[in-house]
Amino acid sequence: MTQNPQSAPRLRPIDLAREHGLSTQAVRNYEDAGILPAAVRTPAGYRAYTGLHAQALRAFLALIPGHGHPVATAIMRAVNDGADADAFGLIDESHAQLLDDRRTLQAVERALRDLESATSATSAAAAGPARVAASGPSPGSMRGYVPRGTSAPRTGDTFIGPLAAQLRLRPATLRTWERSGLVRPRRDPQTGYRVYDEAAVRDVKLTHQLRRGGYLLEQIAPLIAQVRSAGGLEPLEAALRDWHGRLSDRGRAMLAGAAALQAYLDQRP
């Protein structure tokens, strides 16, 4: 049931500010920005707010944790302009972004599992021929031939042709990833050929998995940097748990924001 704003109890800016630990200037700024509906003015020119304004402020502050300040501002402006469909569209975009982030995390976890399996196969290969037969071909078999004149390769080293063929990629794709900083093969000092050690192969496989998931190179770069700085995959488990937690927190915050916004919408005249 709506309430006539003109007959509603009057609140001062300080009354709204105290509830949330804000300054009165912040409340006035929110009104000027369109986050709060325009206040009624007293004969002396002072702002007089109502419970509707208090609920609008609660809705805005509840939207921020899930949507961020700019989007929360845009949502409240749209609602106060009567453009509810625009506000709902902004909310939908935030939910779509959250879903994309969840899918990114799932793709990362799949990629890490694949890399862990490859690492286990490499360890099995190092344990002896009997273990190799039980676990299938080792990643070291990707080396194929050694280009003529190339220095003796280290264990686990591979070259661009065999690596691209094994992953069903074009060598040009690996060179593009290298230019983007996602992969860092070393150069053979005698021939200048690219040589992919175990860390570089790991980065190639991780990039490949995420690209298959539809993620852009610029989205992949921060993860690759984190893998390198962590010194491998195992230390990333804590980061992944934190990532899960942050996504869950955003989801819960969106629910809280939706409830507060609905309460505001129900009070509008």
N, C-alpha and C positions, 0 to 999 in steps of 0.2 A: 504494500500500500504506500503510495507516494504522499509526500508532505509538501504543502505550499511553502516555498522558500521565504515568502514575505512574512508568513505567520510563525516560522520556526524560531526557536530560541536563538538569540544572537551570540556569537562567539567573537572574541578579539583575536588578532594574530598571535598573541602570546599564548592563548588557550590551545591553538593548534600546534604551536611550536613546542610547548612543554611536553606534550604526549610523546614526541619522538626525539626530544633532546636537540631540537633545531633552534636556530635564531629566528627572530621575527622577520628579519630581512630575507631569510631563505624562503619563508612562507610567502612573502610579497613577491619575491622573484619567481616562485612557482606559478603564482597567479598571472604575473606579467608574461610568462612563457606559455600560457595556455594550458598548463598542467591542471590547474584548478579553475573552475568556472569563475566568472567575474563576481566579485563581492558586491554586496549592497553597500551603498555609502550612507552614512548618517548625515543629518543636516549640517554637522560640523565638518564633514568631509572624511571622516574616519571609515576605514574598512570594517564591515560587519559580516562575519562569516556565519555559517549555519552547520548543522550536522551533515548536510550534503557535502560541504567543503571538507569537513573532517574525514568523511569516508573517501572522498576523492584523493586526499593526501595519503590515507592508508593504502588505497589501491596502488597509487604510484610507487610508494616505497616498497610495497610487496612485489611489484613487477620487476623492480631493478635486479634482484639477485638472479632471476631466471633469464631475463631478456637483455640486461644491460641498461645503462642510463639513457643512451640515445633512443633506443627502441621503446623503452618505457615512456619516454617523453612523447614520442610520436604516437603511441597508442592512446595516451590520455588526451592529446590534442585532437585526435580524430574523434574520440568519443565525445568530447566537449563540443565539437563542431557538428555533432549529429551524424558523423560518417562511421557508423558502427561497422559496416562491411570492411572499410579500410583498416580499422583497428583489428578486426578478426583476421584479416589477411596478414598483418604484421605478426600476429601471434602464431599463425600457421607457419610462417617463414621461420620463426624461431624454433618451432617444434621440428620442422624439416631439417634445420641445421643440427639440432640435437641428434636426430636419427642418423644423419650423415656422419656425425662424430662417433656415434656408437658403431657404425659399420666400419669406419676407419680403424677403430680400436680392434674390432674383430679381425679385420684383414691383417693388422699388425701382428696380432696373436697367432694367426694361422701362419704368417710368414716366419715368425720366430720358431714355431713348432717345426716347420719344414727345415729351417736352418739347424735346429737342434738334432733333427734326425740325420741330416747330412754330417754333422759333427760326430755323431755316434758311429756312423758308417766309416768315417775316416779313422776313428779310434780303433774300430774293429779291424780295419785293414792293417793298421800298424801292429796289431797283436799277432799276426801270422797268417799263413795261407789257409789254414783250416777255418779261421774266423771269417776270412774274406769270402770263402765259398758259401758259408752259412748266411752272410748278410748281403750278398750280391756285389756288383761292381762298386769299387770305391770311387769317390769324387776325383781321386788322383788320376783315374783312367781318362779323365777329360783332357789330359795334356795332349794325347795323340802324338803327333810328331813334334820334334824339336827343330825349329828352323835352323838351317845351316849357318854355322858361324856364331850361334847363340851360346852364351855361357851355360855351363851345366846347371839345370834348373834345381831349385830347392824342392824338398818334399811338399806336395800340395800345390806347387806352381802350375799354372796353365796359361794358354795363350788365347788370343782373341778369337781365332777361328774355331777351335774345339769348344770353347766356352759358349760362343754364340750358337753353334750347332746343337750342343747339349740342351740349351734352353729354348731352342727354336726361335732365335732372334737373329736379326741382321747385325753384322759387325758394326754397321753405321749407327745402330741404336746404342751399342755400348760406347761408341765414341761420343755420341750426344750426351749420354749420362756422365761421361768423363768431363766433358766441357761444362756441364752443370754442377760439377763438384760432388756428384753422388758416388762416383767410383774413382779410386786413385791407384791405377796400376803403376808399377814401377817400370822403368825403361831399362832394357838390357844395355849395358855399357858398350858392347861391341857392335850391336846391330841397330839399336834404337827401338827394337820391337817392344810392344807392350807385354808385360809379364804380370799375371794376376796371381797374387799370393792368396793365402786362405782368407785374410781379412777383406781383400778386394772381392773375392768370390762371394763372401758373405754379403757384402754391400750390393753386389749385382743381384743376388737372389732376393734379397729383401726389397730392392727397388722393383724387380720384376713382379713380385707378388702384389705389391701395392699398385703398380701400373695396371695389372690385370683387374684390380678392383676399381679402376676408373679414377685413381687419384693423380693429381697433377704433380709435376716434378717439384714445384715450389712447396707443395704440401708434404712431400716425402723428405725433402732436405733436412728439416729439423730433427726428424727421427734418426736419420743416418748420422747426423752430428751427435745425437745423444748416445747412439750405439758406440761410436768411436770414443767419446769422452768417458764412457763407462768402462771401456776396455774389453767389451764383449757383450754377450747377450744376458748372462745370468744376473748382473747387477740391475738390469732393466725390470726385473720382476716387481721391485718396490715401486718403480715409476708406473708400471701398468696397473698395480693395485690402486695407486693414487689417482690415476686417470679414471678408473672405474668409479672411485668414490666421488670424484668431481662431477662426472656425468650424472650419477645418482642424485647428488645434491642439486644440480641444475633442474633435473626432472621434478624433484619435490618442490623446489622453489617456483617452478612454473605452475604447479598445482595450487600452491598457496596464493600466487599472484592471480590466478584465474578466479579463485574463490573471493578474494577481496574486490576484484573488478566486478564480478557478478553482483556483489553486495552493493557496490556503487550504482550499477546500472538499475538495480531494483529500486533505488531511492530517487532516481531522476524523475522530475515531474513530467 
